[in-house]
Amino acid sequence: MPTYSFAVGDLRCVVVEDGRAVIPVDNMVRNVPPETWKAALGLGGTSTNEMPFSYNYLYVRMAQHHVLVDAGLGPENPAQDEAFEARYKLRLPKVLRSGSIADHLLAQGVALDEVDWLVITHGDRDHVGGLVDLAGQPVFPRARYVMLREAWEFWNNQQALARWPDFMTSFGRQILPMIRERVTAVEAGVEFLPGFALLPAPGHRPGHAAVSMASAGQELLHVGDTVAHPVFMEHPAWQWAVDSDPAQAQQDREWLLGRAAERGALVVGSHLPFPGVGRLVPLGEGWQWQPLD
């Protein structure tokens, strides 16, 4: 799978595509008629029956640190993936892949023990599958893991977890116990590294975080899963049915995109068409997506 390099001030950034899929669009938007949603996809050059879905992960090189935002899908080998799913109860969507995040970072000359900060935006398989191996050992042996305080509290609240399907809480039950001693829970908006802070966006999943990064007067906002496709930038009030709380996710999306546009920040998204990096230009009720060349 490809990689894409760019800079934000003194930050050296690489987007790694860990996989790509095509997902059906029926019943994907809650609050507009299906024909309206499909017509908007068609205007954007996408099929009106299915849409591309990338799995993008951001690596950032600072002067003193190596930061990874989410750990990817995990094992790429089918047999290993089956064993991984059986052990950790984390389901993998049907994704076209050619290696794992670890494989791609090694190909970029990044040793796995160089990654010293790993942001966990939320606990879905495609974001935490690459944290540990089949033996339960950390894939990034020196990494400190960072998540929002609200996420930490959610994952440690057994009564709250009991209200969710098992496959959505397996991270907290199966993987978090293996790494918990190295987790740093941070308050929203408080820097955990110079220029790096987490922002709350809990609509997609409880405790879901966006990541704000700034260097030398430039900014990058990682919106995580808050924006699944550029059509949600042009129509931020449209509610994605996959979100745990679609109405809250709508508020998150409007706030984060408005913040990025006002500050002139670059935006990167976990599932936007690769490389998923671009700028926002005001357009009607939302913003037009302008991918970086």
Secondary structure by P-SEA (a helix, b strand, c coil): cbbbbbbcccbbbbbbcccccccccccccccccaaaaaaaaaaacccccbbbbbbbbbbbbcccbbbbcccccccccaaaaaaaaaacccccccccccccaaaaaaaaccccccccbbbcccccccccccccccccccccccbbbbbcaaaaaaaacaaaaaacccccccccccccccccccbbbbccccccccccccccccccccbbbbbbbbcccccccccccccccccccccccccccccccaaaaaaaaaaaaaaaaaabbbbbbccccccccccccccccbbbbbccc
